[in-house]
Structures are given as structure tokens and as C-alpha cells.
Amino acid sequence: MCDLTNPAWRRHHAVMSDYVPPWVKQMFSAQAVEHGGVIRRSRADVEKHASLDWVIKVAKERGFHVIETGDQVVVLCNEGGIVIHC
């Protein structure tokens, strides 16, 4: 049964479809994306409006990096390598 309100169902079907939730499309239409910047959203907002799986899927398609720290999801809109200093 299709239950769009169930986060587990949405995550399971995230990789089964070409559909991308409008919230994720809007997130990746930010100016930061075009300029190699950073997008930051709270984990709660990500799960409320889409799912972390969706954010990771779209980021991977673009060659970007996703980092989760504390209650924040951070997308590095750059295909370059990552060095974490501390």
C-alpha cells in the first residue's frame, strides 16, 4: 500500500523513482549550488519535507558531498576533495 505520509515508505521508494520532491528541488536550486557554496538544513526539516536519502541521492548525482553534524545536514556543492582538519 502507498503511504506517502510514512517516512520509511518514502525512503524505500526514493531510489525506485525519477521523481524528486519539490522541497529537495528547491533546496538544490539555491544560489550556493551554482557558485560551489554550502547548503545547510536541519535534519528535522529534511525528514519533515523529504528524507536524507533524497538529499544524498541528488547530491551524488551532482558529485557533491553530504555531511551530517549535530542536527544539521550540510551539502558541499563542490566536486573537489574533502580535508577535515579537526
Secondary structure, DSSP 8 states (H G I E B T S, - for coil): ---TT-HHHHHHHHTT-S---HHHHHHTTSHHHHTT-EEEEEHHHHHHHS-HHHHHHHHHHHT-EEEEETTEEEEE---S------
